[in-house]
Amino acid sequence: MEHLSLSSSLQNEIQTDNSGLPEKKIGSQGLRKKIVTKGLSWQTPFPGDEVEVHFNGYIEGGASLESSRDKEVPFKFKLGQGEVIKGWDEGVATMKSGERAVFTVPPNLAYGEAGSPPLIPPNATLVFDIEMLSWISIRDLTGDGGILKKIIMEGEGWATPRDGDEVLVKHETRLETGMLVSKSEEGVEFHVGDGYLCPALSRGVKTMRKGEKAELAVRLSYGFIQKGNLAPDIESNIPPDSSLTIQLELVSWRSVTAVTDDKKVLKKIVKAGEGFDRPTEGSHVKVTYVGKLGDGTVFDRKGTDGEPFEFITSEEQVNEGLDMAIMTMKKGERATVTVDAEFLHGRDISGKLPANSLLHYEVELLDFIKEKPFWKMDTLEKFEASERKKLDGNVLFKAGKFWRASKKYDKATEYIEFDHSFTDDEMCLAKSLRLSCHLNNAACKLKSGEYLEASRLCTKVLDLDPLNVKALFRRSQAYLKTSELEKAEADIKKALAIDPNNREVKLEYMELKEKQRKYNKYQAELFSTMVSKMS
């Protein structure tokens, strides 16, 4: 900062007006602060933010310094970037919008032993009266200065887009030379993370709120323009690793959720629902939906606002992918759901679709009633519900729908898990049901390749019934698949000791012996190879 002489009357005014104010220490290096006027909010600027202040100051016991108030022009600088003395960086970082304070800055946070001739002598303590007018937030989005974001206009709410969400933005992108690279006045839609224009665009938009306007200063590889996004004549004139300036506005966005881990069922929210509750398995739901093929052909339509379509979730009454998506929705929510055509397997239309087809549903969840929770059921209701879910699981298992069957067995067990209020006879019945559900669930896990989970379920059965042959047999199958041969042999031998004539267990024992033989042969060959190499 330049040093400008200030009238002695103003210096006296600063000293006199603030002599009775309480003073507090800032940090541990001797900076002191007296608040003259309190700020208007709780927020304070962050390092990198561009702040705008009015100030005047003087050397303690000496000359007056520069004053922005005399010039009637606010002073701007980037906080924490070394553009001002350290005392300013530390002190201004504590100020709120509209706050006015007097800072006493020790030499070590000002100009130190050298001073700043001719006005500021060595080891001088400085006093500044600073008023925080405003600031523009500047964020280092990458931590290395690769993408700097300056907020021009704050957005609404608190939510920001995530990877995969569909956003509508307006942008103007220029090279550091000022050359226009790309501009979208009407707005352009893309999915966050899909590589539209350049990597910085997705990085920036993920930090923005609806309606927010920002400027991105983008350097080096973060400004790499994705090929094919621009006209050939413009693309050919852009040097590699160009630095860019992007004026960006987030007009709106739609949240996109992966309903399944493999992303074969995706949900895009068109209108947010009410509250936080969602349907669960067995809920009675009321919906309207239209199913369309990729070319827009309607292949399914159910319900109207006056007469909604009603069904029970997880009962195979609608497309399984759509069923799962509806269980992620809130009351009143409207969404578009994209489902892989494999979820139509076995239905009339499935054979008419080309491979890898996608189905598009426009669905609204009008209302739902959850299934009665088990803790609100009496004993008879619990047993009836458990038996019903078990039978549903059996039907699904026979149809080869092992994942859904497993869910049914889990639910059946849940109803009778806590038996402290049961009579002795009811406890025996509950134990029998649990054993049956765990065994059937283990069979599902074996079919699905979840061998560790299968062995865990069998162990649960054996904790209740140590001589259960089915549990020993199925756990030995799981151990064989994970090559835990010693554990598998122990289970098979125990099962044969209990039931020597069990054909399935005998066949499993033969398979185990063959696997042991191959393993021993492999170990011998490996040892022989090692010895020959050593020789």
N, C-alpha and C positions, 0 to 999 in steps of 0.2 A: 504493500500500500504506500501511496505517496504521503508525505507529511505536509499538512497545510496549517498555517498559523491561525489560531482562533482567538477571539476577543477575550480578555481577562474577565469580563462580566459574565460570559457564558460559562467559563470555567468555575467561577464562584457560584453560579446558579446550580451547577451539577453537584458541587460539594455541599452546598447549603441544603438543597431540597432532599438529599438522601442521607443526611447525617444521622437521622433517628431510625432508619430502617434496619430490620434484623438482617444479619449477614450469615451466609452459610458457605462451607468449603465445598469445592467441586474437585473430585479426584484426590490424589495424594501428593500433588506437586506444588501446592500453595495457591491455586486459583480460588478467588473468593467472589461471591455473587450476592447482590441485594436486589430483590424484586421490587420495582417501582409500580408496575401495573400488571395484574395477573392476566394470563392468557385466556383464550376463549374455548379451548378444548383440552383433551388429554393427550393429543398426539404431538410428537416431536419429530424433527427431521432425522433421516438416516445418513450415514456416510455416503457420499456420491450425489446427494440431493442438491439441486440448485436453489440456494436460498436468496431471499431479497430482504435487505434490512436498511434501516436508517441508523446512523450513529454519529457520535462526536466523542472526543477524548482529549486527554492531556497526560503529560508526564507528571507523576506524583512529585509535587514540590517544584515543578518546572513549567515548561512551555506547553501551549495547547497544540493539538494535532489536527488532522484532517477532519472535516465534517461533511457528511452527505446532505445534512439538513440545509446547510448554507447553499449548496449547489441545487437543492430541490430535486435531486435525482437519486433514487435508491441505489444502493450498492449491491451487486450480485456476485456470488462466487459459489463454487462447488465445495460442499462440506467434506472435510476429511481428506482432501486431495493435495494439501500443502500449498494452496493458493493464498493463504493468510497465515498469520502467526499461530503457533500451537494453542495459545490461550483462547483465541477466537474459535478454532476448530472444536476445542473441548467445551467451551462455554455456550456457544450458539447451539450445539447439539442438545442442550438441556432445555431450550426455549420452546414455548408453545406459540401458536399463531396469535398475534395481537399482544404478546407479552413485551414488556419493557423492563430492562434490568441494567444495573451498573456492575461491571466486572473489574476487579482489581487483579491485574496480570503480573505475576512475579517475573524477574529477568529471565529465568530458565525457560519460561513459556512465551517469551517475547523475543528480544534481540540479543540477549545474553551478554557475555563479557565484551563482545566486539561493539555492541550498540549499532546504530545506523546513522553515521555522521552525515550532515553536520548537526541535525536536530536532536537525535536521541543519543545520549551519552552511554558509556558502558554500564552494565548492571542496573539499568533503569527499570523501575516499576511503572506500569502504564495503567491508566483508568479509562474505561470506555462505557459510555451510556448507549446501549444498543436496543433498538426496537425491532422485533420480528414482524415483518409485514406479511410474508408468505413464502412458500417454497414449492418447487416442482420435484416430485419424486423421481430419482434416477436409480435404477437397479442394475447391478451386474448379474445378468441371468446365468452366465456360464462360470463365474468365479475367476475368469482369466482375462476379462475385458473384451471377450469376443463378441458379446451381444450386450449393449447398454440400452436400457429402456427408460424413456422419459415420459411420464404421464402428462398428457396435455389436458384431458378432461376426465374426471372420475366417472366410473360406471355405477350401475345399480346393484344393490344387494351384496352378497358375499361369495356366491358360487362362481367357479371358473371352469372352463372346459377341460376334459381329460382326453387322453389318447383314444382315438376311435370316434369321438363325438363329431357330429356334423355341424360345422360353423359357417356363418354367413359374414363375410368381412368386406370392407372397402379398403383399398390400399393404393398407394402411389410409391413406386420403387425407383430410386435413382442411384447411379454410380456416384462416387465421390467427386467426379468431374462435373456433375450436374446433369449428365445424360439420362434421359428418361428410359427406363428399362421396361416397366410394366405399370399399367394403371387400370383400376376397376372402379369407375364411378357408380355403376349400378349395383355393385356387389358381386362377389363370387362365392360359391359354396364348395367346400372340400372337407374331407375327414382329417382330423388332427393326426399328424404322423404319417400321412400317405405320401409325403414328399412334394407337395404342391409348391412350385416356384423355387424355394430354397429352404434349408433346414431351420433358419432363423424364424421363419414365419410361424411354424408350429410351436417352436420354443416360446416365442413371444405371446402368441394367442392363448397359451395355457395359463398365463399369469394375469389375463384380463377378465374384467367383469362386463356384463351386458351393457352396451352403450359407451364403453370406455374408448377414448382416443389416446394414442400413444405414438411416440417416435422411437424407432429402433436404429441405433448406430451399430452396424454389423461389419465385422472385420474378418479378413482372410477366409478360412474354409467354411465358416458359418454362413458366408454370403454366396456360397457356390450355387449357381443357378442350375436347376435340374433340366437336362436336355429335353426338348419337346414341349416345354411350357411356354416358349416364346416364338415369335415369328423368326424364320431363318435369317433374315437380313439383320435383325437386332442381335440374335444369338451369336452370330459370327463376329460381331464387333465388340463383344464383351471379353476383356482379358481374363485369364484364369485367376482364381483367388481374388476376385474383385471385392473391394469394400463397398458397402451399400448404406443408404439411408432409406428407411421405410416408414412412411406415414400410414398408420394402421388404425382402423376402427372396427371393433367387434360389434356388429349390428345385432346378432342373435346367435343362438346355437341350440341344438337338440342333443340331449344326452343319449348316447348309444351304449347299451349294456350287453355284454356277452352272457347269455343265459346259460350256455353250456361251455365247458372248458375248451372244447375244440372249435368254438365260435361257429358252430353249424346252426345255432339259433341266436339271432341278434334282435334286440329290441331298441327302437328309437322313440323316445317320448315326444309326442306332439303337444299334449296338454297335461300339465302336472295334476296329480290327484290330491285327495284330501288326507290329512293326518299322516300316520306312520304305519298303520296296520295293513297287512296283506293277507290274501287267502293262503291257506295251507292245504296239505293233502286231506281230501274228504270234505272240503268246503262246498257249500251250495252257492254257486255264482250265477249272476245275471249279466249277460253280455250282448253286444251286437258286434258282428264282424263280417267282413267281405274278404274272400280269398281270391287272389289274382295270380295268373302266370306272368312270366317275364314280359310277354307282349301285351299285357293288360287284359287278357281274356279272363272273365270272372268264372271260376270253377266251383265256388262255394259261397253261400250267403246265408247268414243266420241272424234272426232277431231284428226288431225295430225298437225305437224308443218307447212306443206304446206297448209292445209285446216282446220283451227281451227273450233271448234264448237262454234257457236255464239248464245247468248240468252240474254234476259232482266232479270235482277235480280228481285227477289220478285214477279215473275209472274207465279210461279208454273211450270216452264218449266224444272226444274231438281229437284232431291231430296231436300227437304226443308233444311235438315241439311247441305248438301253440298253447297246449295245456300248461307246459312248464313256464312259458312266458307270462301267461295270465297270473300265475302264482307269484310273480315279481311285481305286479301292479297294485296301485292303491285305488280306493273307491273314487270314481269320477275321472280316472286317468284315461287318456286316449294315446294310442301308440301304433306305430307300424312295426310289424314283426316279420323278419326274414327267416325262413326255415328251409333247410336242405330237404330236397324231395325224398331223401331216404326215410324221413319220418312218415311218409305216406305209404310205406311198404305194406302190401296186403289190401289196400283200399282200391276202389274201382278205377280211379284216375291214374294210379301209380304206373301202370304198364304203358300208358300213352305218353309219358314224359321222356325227353332225352336225358342221357346221363348228366349228372352234376347240375340238374335244374334247381332253381330257387323259387320258392313260393313266397308271395308277399301278402300279408294280412293287415287290414286296417281294422283295429279292434278297440272297443271302449268297454271298460269294466264299470257297469252301472251300480252294482251292489253285490254284496256277498255276506253269507253267514257262515262262520267257522264251525267246524265239527265240535261237538261238546268235548272239552278237555277232560282227561282221565281223572283229574283230582276233583271234578264235580260229579263224577259218576258214583252210583252205589255199586256194591259188589257184583250183583247180577249183570248190570250194564257193562262192567269191565270185562267179565268173562265172555259175554255175548260179542262185544266189540273185538276182543282178542281172537276169538274163534273165527269171526267173519274176516278179519284181516289175514289170518293164516290161510283160510280157504282161497281168498283172492290171490295170495302169493302162490299157492299151489297151481292155480289156473295159469298165472303168468309164467311160472317155471316151465310148465308143459308146453307153453307157446314159445319158449326160447327167449323170453324177455327177462333175463336174469337180473339186470340192474333194478328194474321196477319190482320184481318179485322180492329182492333183498330189502327194498324199502318197506314193503308190506310186512315182512317178518320182523323188521326192526320195530315197526309200529305195534304189531301184535304183542311183542314182548314188553313194550313200554306200558301198556294198560295194566299188566299184572306184575310189574317189577317190584312195587312196594306192597308187601303182603302183611304188614304188621297188624292190620285190622281183620285179617282172614281167620276163619276157624281152622282147626287141624285138617279137616277134610278139604277145605278150600285151598289150604296151603299145598296139599298133595296134588290137587288138580292144577294149581298154578305152576308147580314144579314140572309136571308132565308137559304142560303147554310150552313152558320156557325151553325145556329140553328139545322138544319137537321143532320149535321155531329156530333155535340155534343150529340144530343139525341141518335143517333145510336151508338156512341162510349160508352155512358153510359150503353146502353143495353149490349154491349160487356163486359164491366167491371162487370156488374151484373152476367153475365154468367160465368165469370172467377173468381168470388169471391173477386174482388177488390172493396169492397163496399165504402170505403172512396173516392176512385177515381171516382166512379160512382156518389156519392153525389156532388163532386166538379164540375163535368161536368154539372150536372143538375142545380146547382147554377149559372153557367155561362149562361145557357139558360134563367133562370129566371131573371137574371140581364138585359137581352135584352128584355124579354117578360114575365112580372110578372104573366100573366094569362095563361101560357102554361100548360095545363092539363097533357100532357105526362111527362113533366119535374117534376111536383109535384108528379105524380104517381110513377115515377121511383126513385125519391129521397126518397119518403116514403118507397119504397121497400128496399132501401139501409139502411135507418134508422132502419127498422124492423130487418134487419140482424145483425146490430150492437147494438140491444136492446136499441136504443134511442127512446123509445115509445112515449114520449111527442112530440118530433119533428115530428115523423111519423104521429101522430094523427092530428097535426096542418096542415100538408101538405094534408092529405086525406080530412079533413073537407073543406079546401079551394078548393080542386079539385071538391068536390061534390057540393059546392056552385056555382061553375062555370058551371058544367055539372052534374046535379042531376041524370041523367039517365045512366051514364057511368057504364056499368056492371063490367068491370075490377076493377074500383075504389071501387065499392060496395063490391066486393069479398075481396078486400084488407082490407076494413074497418072491415069486419067480422073476418078476420084473426087477425087483430090488437086487436079487442075486446077479442078474445079467448086468445091471448097472455097476455093481461092485466089481464084477470081473473086468469090465471095460476100464473102470477107474484104476484098478490094480495094474492092468496091462499098460495103461498110459503112464503111471508112475514109474514102472520098471523101465520103459523106453526112455523116459526123461532122465532117469538116473544113469542109464547106460550112455546116453549122449553126453552128459556132464563128465563122466569118467573118461570117455574117449577124448574129449576136448582137453581135459587136464593132462592126459598122457601125451 
